[in-house]
Amino acid sequence: MVNLYRDFGTGAQTLLASVAETALLDAVTALLGPSNITVSLVYTDTPPAGTHSYTLTVTPTTLLGVGVTMTANYRALSAVVGT
């Protein structure tokens, strides 16, 4: 699950968008090496006046299997701001 928030962790926290991606890997593939899953999220925001922060949270789903680990990484959050 990938979530995009405005003003994360504050009283004004707003969830703007969510993307859930499901990928099935067989046990052998999962044990042999890294598998990458790419998720894209596009959202246009019109925030109220003031300063705002944007946060992406990445939460991996539970992976059932022995000796298999999962990590979540995200590369960047790009923003275009208009006045």
N, C-alpha and C positions, 0 to 999 in steps of 0.2 A: 504494500500500500504506500503510495506517495501522496502526501498532503502538502498543499501550499497555503500558508497562513500569512495574514497581515498582522503585525504587532503581536507576534507569538509571545506568550508568557505574561501578557499584561491584561488589565481589565477590559481593554478594547480588542482583545484577540478575536480575529475573524477567520474562519475556515473559508477559503476562496474556491478551492477545487481539490478533487481527489481522483486518483487513478489507481485502479486495482489491476494487476497483471497476473495471470495464472500461466505457469509453464510446468509441464510434466516431464521429468527426466527419469529414465530407468535407473535402477540402483547401480549398475555397472558404470554407466556414464558419469553419474554423480561421484562415484568413488575414484574414477580415473583422473580427474582433474577439473579445473575451473570451467564452469559454464556461465556465460554472461547473458543476461536478459536486459534489454534496453526498454525503458519506459519514457514516453514523452508527455509533457503536460503543457498546454498552452492556455493562457487565461488573460483576458483584458480587464483591468481594474480601474475604477474611477473612485479613488479614495477621497475622503473629506480633506479639507485644507489642513496643512500641518506636516510634520515629519513622521514618516512611517518606516518600519522595517519589514522585510519579507523573509520568511523562513520556509525551507523545504524539509519535511521530515520523511524519512524512509524507514519503513518497518517491514522486515521480512516475515513472511508467514511461516508457520511451523513446518519443519521438514522432518518427515518420519524416515528413520533409517539409522543404522548403526555406523559410527565412524564418519558421518557426514556432517560438515559444518556449513553454515551459511553466513555471509556477511553482506551488508548493504553499503553501497558507496554512491555518492552523487558527485558529479563533476562541477556543475556550475548552475547558477541562477542568472539568467540574462533578463534585463529589464529595459524597456523603452519608456521614458517619462516625457509627457507633454505638459505644456503650461497653458 
